[in-house]
Amino acid sequence: MTTYVSTFASGLQEIVAQALPRQLADAAVRHLMDGMVIYDSDRPLPQVTGIPFFNNTFILIHYFPSLPDGGLQFMMQAILKKPDLVRVPRWALKKAAAFRLMASRANQTVAIPRDLLERLERFFSHRLAMPTNRSRADVELWFIERSEGCGLLGLRVTRTAPAAKHLQPGELRPELAHLLCLLSEPAKTDAFLDPFAGSGALPRARAQGFPYRQITALDADPAIADRLRQRLPKDARITCGSGDALHLAHIADGSISKIVTDPPWGLFEARRLSELVDFYSAMLAEFTRVLQPDGLLVVLMGQKERFEAALAGHPQLALLGKWDILVSGKKAAIYKIQKTGAEERPAG
Protein backbone atom coordinates (compact mmCIF):
# COMPACT_ATOMS: atom_id res chain seq x y z
CA MET A 1 0.00 0.00 0.00
CA THR A 2 0.99 3.64 -0.49
CA THR A 3 1.00 5.91 2.53
CA TYR A 4 -0.58 9.32 1.98
CA VAL A 5 -0.81 12.53 3.98
CA SER A 6 -3.80 14.83 3.39
CA THR A 7 -4.68 18.19 4.88
CA PHE A 8 -8.14 19.62 5.56
CA ALA A 9 -9.88 22.40 7.50
CA SER A 10 -8.65 22.60 11.08
CA GLY A 11 -11.06 21.27 13.71
CA LEU A 12 -12.86 18.78 11.47
CA GLN A 13 -10.80 15.62 12.02
CA GLU A 14 -13.79 13.76 13.50
CA ILE A 15 -15.82 14.36 10.35
CA VAL A 16 -12.93 13.49 8.04
CA ALA A 17 -12.23 10.23 9.91
CA GLN A 18 -15.84 9.16 9.29
CA ALA A 19 -15.92 10.33 5.67
CA LEU A 20 -12.59 8.97 4.43
CA PRO A 21 -13.63 5.26 4.30
CA ARG A 22 -16.61 6.26 2.15
CA GLN A 23 -14.21 7.74 -0.39
CA LEU A 24 -11.53 5.03 -0.13
CA ALA A 25 -12.96 1.73 1.08
CA ASP A 26 -9.48 0.35 1.83
CA ALA A 27 -8.20 3.43 3.70
CA ALA A 28 -6.36 2.55 6.92
CA VAL A 29 -5.71 5.60 9.12
CA ARG A 30 -2.28 5.68 10.77
CA HIS A 31 -2.38 9.09 12.45
CA LEU A 32 -5.21 11.61 12.79
CA MET A 33 -4.27 15.17 13.76
CA ASP A 34 -5.88 18.57 13.70
CA GLY A 35 -6.14 19.36 10.00
CA MET A 36 -4.07 16.36 8.83
CA VAL A 37 -4.49 12.61 8.36
CA ILE A 38 -1.90 9.96 7.47
CA TYR A 39 -3.38 6.83 5.91
CA ASP A 40 -2.66 3.85 3.66
CA SER A 41 -4.51 3.02 0.45
CA ASP A 42 -4.00 0.96 -2.70
CA ARG A 43 -6.62 2.86 -4.69
CA PRO A 44 -5.59 4.52 -8.00
CA LEU A 45 -3.94 7.91 -7.54
CA PRO A 46 -6.73 9.90 -9.32
CA GLN A 47 -9.23 8.51 -6.81
CA VAL A 48 -7.01 9.60 -3.91
CA THR A 49 -6.32 13.08 -5.28
CA GLY A 50 -9.99 13.54 -6.18
CA ILE A 51 -11.27 13.44 -2.58
CA PRO A 52 -13.24 16.70 -2.42
CA PHE A 53 -12.71 17.64 1.24
CA PHE A 54 -8.90 17.56 1.22
CA ASN A 55 -6.89 20.73 0.56
CA ASN A 56 -3.66 18.94 -0.37
CA THR A 57 -2.41 15.36 -0.56
CA PHE A 58 1.16 14.05 -0.39
CA ILE A 59 2.82 10.67 -0.74
CA LEU A 60 4.59 10.13 2.58
CA ILE A 61 8.34 9.73 2.09
CA HIS A 62 9.33 9.69 5.76
CA TYR A 63 7.57 10.41 9.05
CA PHE A 64 9.37 11.85 12.09
CA PRO A 65 7.22 11.05 15.17
CA SER A 66 9.19 13.36 17.46
CA LEU A 67 11.22 16.45 16.65
CA PRO A 68 13.63 18.52 18.76
CA ASP A 69 13.80 22.32 18.61
CA GLY A 70 14.64 23.40 15.11
CA GLY A 71 12.57 20.57 13.72
CA LEU A 72 12.74 21.53 10.05
CA GLN A 73 16.51 21.63 9.92
CA PHE A 74 16.68 18.43 11.99
CA MET A 75 14.60 16.63 9.34
CA MET A 76 16.67 18.04 6.49
CA GLN A 77 19.97 17.08 8.10
CA ALA A 78 18.62 13.60 8.90
CA ILE A 79 17.72 13.07 5.24
CA LEU A 80 21.19 14.18 4.11
CA LYS A 81 22.87 11.84 6.63
CA LYS A 82 20.67 8.84 5.80
CA PRO A 83 19.86 8.80 2.07
CA ASP A 84 17.99 5.50 2.40
CA LEU A 85 15.20 7.39 4.19
CA VAL A 86 14.22 8.78 0.80
CA ARG A 87 12.37 6.23 -1.32
CA VAL A 88 10.14 7.92 -3.87
CA PRO A 89 7.91 5.62 -5.96
CA ARG A 90 8.93 5.98 -9.58
CA TRP A 91 5.33 5.98 -10.80
CA ALA A 92 4.78 9.21 -8.88
CA LEU A 93 7.48 10.92 -10.98
CA LYS A 94 6.07 9.89 -14.36
CA LYS A 95 6.59 12.64 -17.00
CA ALA A 96 8.11 14.98 -14.37
CA ALA A 97 10.94 17.19 -15.65
CA ALA A 98 11.97 19.25 -12.61
CA PHE A 99 11.42 19.50 -8.85
CA ARG A 100 11.56 22.06 -6.09
CA LEU A 101 11.78 21.93 -2.31
CA MET A 102 9.29 23.58 0.05
CA ALA A 103 9.08 23.86 3.83
CA SER A 104 6.25 24.60 6.24
CA ARG A 105 6.07 25.15 10.00
CA ALA A 106 2.73 25.29 11.83
CA ASN A 107 0.89 25.60 8.48
CA GLN A 108 3.03 28.56 7.33
CA THR A 109 5.44 28.34 4.41
CA VAL A 110 8.99 29.21 5.49
CA ALA A 111 12.29 29.73 3.65
CA ILE A 112 15.03 27.11 3.73
CA PRO A 113 18.50 28.56 4.55
CA ARG A 114 20.37 29.06 1.29
CA ASP A 115 23.36 26.79 1.97
CA LEU A 116 21.13 23.97 3.23
CA LEU A 117 18.74 24.43 0.30
CA GLU A 118 21.57 24.05 -2.21
CA ARG A 119 22.81 20.87 -0.49
CA LEU A 120 19.32 19.42 -0.48
CA GLU A 121 18.78 20.30 -4.13
CA ARG A 122 21.96 18.48 -5.14
CA PHE A 123 20.92 15.49 -3.00
CA PHE A 124 17.41 15.22 -4.45
CA SER A 125 18.55 15.93 -7.99
CA HIS A 126 20.70 12.81 -7.77
CA ARG A 127 17.99 10.72 -6.05
CA LEU A 128 15.19 11.76 -8.41
CA ALA A 129 17.35 11.94 -11.55
CA MET A 130 16.01 15.34 -12.52
CA PRO A 131 17.06 18.99 -12.13
CA THR A 132 15.62 21.51 -9.74
CA ASN A 133 13.56 24.50 -10.84
CA ARG A 134 12.52 26.84 -8.04
CA SER A 135 9.85 28.68 -10.04
CA ARG A 136 8.37 26.08 -12.41
CA ALA A 137 8.48 22.51 -11.16
CA ASP A 138 6.40 19.41 -11.86
CA VAL A 139 7.28 17.87 -8.49
CA GLU A 140 7.22 19.45 -5.03
CA LEU A 141 8.88 17.83 -2.02
CA TRP A 142 7.66 19.30 1.27
CA PHE A 143 9.31 19.26 4.69
CA ILE A 144 6.42 19.82 7.13
CA GLU A 145 6.88 20.56 10.83
CA ARG A 146 3.71 20.16 12.89
CA SER A 147 2.77 21.98 16.10
CA GLU A 148 2.23 18.55 17.73
CA GLY A 149 6.02 18.06 17.65
CA CYS A 150 6.13 15.65 14.71
CA GLY A 151 7.14 16.18 11.11
CA LEU A 152 7.31 14.59 7.69
CA LEU A 153 8.75 14.68 4.21
CA GLY A 154 6.12 14.29 1.50
CA LEU A 155 5.77 14.41 -2.26
CA ARG A 156 2.82 16.60 -3.20
CA VAL A 157 0.46 14.90 -5.65
CA THR A 158 -2.32 17.50 -5.82
CA ARG A 159 -2.46 20.82 -7.59
CA THR A 160 -4.69 23.78 -6.84
CA ALA A 161 -8.04 23.17 -8.49
CA PRO A 162 -9.04 25.80 -11.12
CA ALA A 163 -12.11 26.82 -9.09
CA ALA A 164 -9.96 27.47 -5.99
CA LYS A 165 -7.71 29.84 -7.97
CA HIS A 166 -10.60 32.18 -8.71
CA LEU A 167 -12.37 32.49 -5.37
CA GLN A 168 -14.27 35.71 -4.85
CA PRO A 169 -13.60 37.83 -1.74
CA GLY A 170 -15.09 36.04 1.27
CA GLU A 171 -15.95 32.91 -0.74
CA LEU A 172 -15.61 29.58 1.08
CA ARG A 173 -13.00 27.16 -0.21
CA PRO A 174 -14.69 24.28 -2.06
CA GLU A 175 -13.20 21.72 0.36
CA LEU A 176 -14.86 23.39 3.36
CA ALA A 177 -18.13 23.88 1.47
CA HIS A 178 -18.16 20.14 0.71
CA LEU A 179 -17.67 19.25 4.39
CA LEU A 180 -20.51 21.57 5.43
CA CYS A 181 -22.83 19.87 2.95
CA LEU A 182 -21.60 16.47 4.12
CA LEU A 183 -22.55 17.35 7.70
CA SER A 184 -26.15 17.87 6.59
CA GLU A 185 -26.48 14.13 5.80
CA PRO A 186 -27.31 14.56 2.09
CA ALA A 187 -30.06 12.44 0.57
CA LYS A 188 -31.43 12.26 -2.96
CA THR A 189 -34.85 13.41 -1.73
CA ASP A 190 -33.52 16.64 -0.21
CA ALA A 191 -34.95 20.07 -0.82
CA PHE A 192 -31.81 22.13 -0.06
CA LEU A 193 -31.73 25.83 0.81
CA ASP A 194 -28.93 28.40 1.18
CA PRO A 195 -30.57 31.79 1.84
CA PHE A 196 -27.18 33.59 2.09
CA ALA A 197 -25.73 32.05 -1.06
CA GLY A 198 -23.41 34.91 -2.06
CA SER A 199 -20.87 33.53 -4.51
CA GLY A 200 -22.59 30.13 -4.46
CA ALA A 201 -19.93 27.94 -2.83
CA LEU A 202 -22.44 25.93 -0.78
CA PRO A 203 -25.15 25.28 -3.39
CA ARG A 204 -22.43 24.52 -5.92
CA ALA A 205 -20.82 22.00 -3.54
CA ARG A 206 -24.21 20.37 -3.00
CA ALA A 207 -24.98 20.22 -6.71
CA GLN A 208 -21.57 18.88 -7.74
CA GLY A 209 -20.93 16.46 -4.90
CA PHE A 210 -24.25 15.03 -3.71
CA PRO A 211 -27.70 13.95 -4.96
CA TYR A 212 -30.70 16.23 -4.45
CA ARG A 213 -34.30 16.76 -5.42
CA GLN A 214 -34.22 20.55 -5.38
CA ILE A 215 -31.72 23.34 -4.60
CA THR A 216 -32.72 26.90 -3.79
CA ALA A 217 -29.98 29.56 -3.62
CA LEU A 218 -30.89 33.09 -2.53
CA ASP A 219 -29.14 36.37 -1.83
CA ALA A 220 -30.57 39.69 -0.68
CA ASP A 221 -28.63 41.60 -3.35
CA PRO A 222 -30.26 41.19 -6.80
CA ALA A 223 -26.92 41.85 -8.56
CA ILE A 224 -25.24 39.06 -6.57
CA ALA A 225 -28.19 36.78 -7.30
CA ASP A 226 -27.74 37.44 -11.04
CA ARG A 227 -24.05 36.51 -10.87
CA LEU A 228 -24.98 33.46 -8.82
CA ARG A 229 -27.08 32.12 -11.68
CA GLN A 230 -24.01 32.13 -13.90
CA ARG A 231 -21.89 30.19 -11.39
CA LEU A 232 -24.26 27.32 -10.64
CA PRO A 233 -24.93 24.29 -12.88
CA LYS A 234 -27.72 24.61 -15.41
CA ASP A 235 -30.36 22.34 -13.93
CA ALA A 236 -34.12 22.79 -13.79
CA ARG A 237 -33.99 21.57 -10.18
CA ILE A 238 -31.77 24.51 -9.15
CA THR A 239 -33.47 27.83 -8.43
CA CYS A 240 -31.52 31.07 -7.96
CA GLY A 241 -32.98 34.41 -6.97
CA SER A 242 -32.92 37.40 -4.67
CA GLY A 243 -34.63 37.08 -1.31
CA ASP A 244 -34.59 38.17 2.30
CA ALA A 245 -33.54 35.33 4.61
CA LEU A 246 -35.72 36.81 7.36
CA HIS A 247 -38.84 36.77 5.18
CA LEU A 248 -38.92 33.69 2.95
CA ALA A 249 -42.57 34.23 2.05
CA HIS A 250 -42.31 32.30 -1.23
CA ILE A 251 -41.11 29.16 0.59
CA ALA A 252 -43.85 27.04 2.12
CA ASP A 253 -43.91 25.91 5.74
CA GLY A 254 -42.07 22.62 6.28
CA SER A 255 -40.97 22.34 2.65
CA ILE A 256 -37.18 22.32 3.16
CA SER A 257 -35.26 19.28 4.41
CA LYS A 258 -31.74 20.78 4.64
CA ILE A 259 -30.42 24.30 5.15
CA VAL A 260 -26.67 24.83 4.83
CA THR A 261 -25.57 28.43 5.03
CA ASP A 262 -22.92 30.99 5.96
CA PRO A 263 -24.81 34.02 7.35
CA PRO A 264 -23.22 37.46 7.84
CA TRP A 265 -20.73 37.49 10.71
CA GLY A 266 -20.79 41.23 11.39
CA LEU A 267 -23.37 43.97 11.80
CA PHE A 268 -24.59 43.35 8.27
CA GLU A 269 -28.21 44.13 9.09
CA ALA A 270 -27.63 46.93 11.59
CA ARG A 271 -29.91 49.26 9.61
CA ARG A 272 -32.92 47.04 10.34
CA LEU A 273 -32.01 45.28 13.56
CA SER A 274 -30.34 47.10 16.41
CA GLU A 275 -28.74 43.96 17.80
CA LEU A 276 -27.08 41.10 15.98
CA VAL A 277 -28.77 38.62 18.36
CA ASP A 278 -32.12 39.90 17.11
CA PHE A 279 -31.02 39.35 13.52
CA TYR A 280 -29.98 35.77 14.20
CA SER A 281 -33.13 35.11 16.21
CA ALA A 282 -35.34 36.32 13.36
CA MET A 283 -33.31 34.24 10.93
CA LEU A 284 -33.70 31.10 13.06
CA ALA A 285 -37.43 31.68 13.42
CA GLU A 286 -37.79 31.72 9.63
CA PHE A 287 -35.58 28.66 9.27
CA THR A 288 -37.74 26.84 11.81
CA ARG A 289 -40.83 27.67 9.79
CA VAL A 290 -39.55 26.41 6.44
CA LEU A 291 -37.77 23.31 7.77
CA GLN A 292 -39.67 20.06 7.76
CA PRO A 293 -39.89 18.05 11.02
CA ASP A 294 -36.46 16.54 11.75
CA GLY A 295 -34.95 18.77 9.06
CA LEU A 296 -31.29 19.70 9.50
CA LEU A 297 -29.58 23.08 9.63
CA VAL A 298 -25.80 23.49 9.24
CA VAL A 299 -24.50 26.99 9.94
CA LEU A 300 -20.99 28.43 9.67
CA MET A 301 -20.75 31.27 12.17
CA GLY A 302 -18.09 33.72 13.31
CA GLN A 303 -20.18 35.50 15.96
CA LYS A 304 -20.47 32.39 18.13
CA GLU A 305 -21.69 33.93 21.41
CA ARG A 306 -24.37 36.02 19.72
CA PHE A 307 -25.55 33.13 17.60
CA GLU A 308 -25.74 30.79 20.58
CA ALA A 309 -27.70 33.42 22.52
CA ALA A 310 -30.19 33.57 19.67
CA LEU A 311 -30.36 29.78 19.38
CA ALA A 312 -31.23 29.46 23.07
CA GLY A 313 -34.52 31.23 22.34
CA HIS A 314 -35.68 28.58 19.86
CA PRO A 315 -36.53 25.32 21.67
CA GLN A 316 -37.61 23.68 18.40
CA LEU A 317 -33.99 23.77 17.27
CA ALA A 318 -31.81 21.17 18.97
CA LEU A 319 -28.03 21.51 18.76
CA LEU A 320 -26.55 18.19 17.58
CA GLY A 321 -22.92 19.25 17.32
CA LYS A 322 -20.47 22.15 17.27
CA TRP A 323 -17.01 22.25 15.68
CA ASP A 324 -14.62 25.15 16.33
CA ILE A 325 -12.57 25.91 13.23
CA LEU A 326 -10.51 28.64 11.56
CA VAL A 327 -11.69 30.27 8.34
CA SER A 328 -9.06 32.42 6.64
CA GLY A 329 -7.34 32.72 10.01
CA LYS A 330 -10.49 33.84 11.84
CA LYS A 331 -12.13 31.87 14.64
CA ALA A 332 -15.48 30.40 13.69
CA ALA A 333 -17.71 27.42 14.43
CA ILE A 334 -19.91 25.01 12.53
CA TYR A 335 -23.26 24.22 14.13
CA LYS A 336 -25.38 21.20 13.25
CA ILE A 337 -28.97 21.71 14.37
CA GLN A 338 -32.17 19.71 13.99
CA LYS A 339 -35.76 20.86 14.08
CA THR A 340 -37.66 18.95 16.76
CA GLY A 341 -41.28 18.78 17.88
CA ALA A 342 -40.85 21.17 20.82
CA GLU A 343 -43.08 24.22 20.83
CA GLU A 344 -41.74 27.73 20.42
CA ARG A 345 -42.03 30.03 23.41
CA PRO A 346 -44.04 33.18 22.65
CA ALA A 347 -41.85 36.26 22.12
CA GLY A 348 -41.60 38.68 25.03
PEJOMO-V602580 format. One record per helix or strand. SS is the DSSP state (a for helix, b for strand). FROM is the first residue (numbers start at 0). TO is the last residue. If there is no record, write none. Layout:
BEGIN
ss = [SS;SS]
from = [FROM;FROM]
to = [TO;TO]
END
This chain:
BEGIN
ss = [b;a;b;b;a;b;a;a;a;b;b;a;b;b;b;a;a;b;a;b;a;b;b;a;b;a;b;b]
from = [1;12;27;35;44;55;70;82;89;97;107;113;130;138;150;161;173;190;200;213;221;237;255;275;290;303;316;329]
to = [6;22;32;40;48;63;80;84;92;104;108;127;131;144;155;164;182;193;208;218;230;241;260;289;300;310;326;338]
END
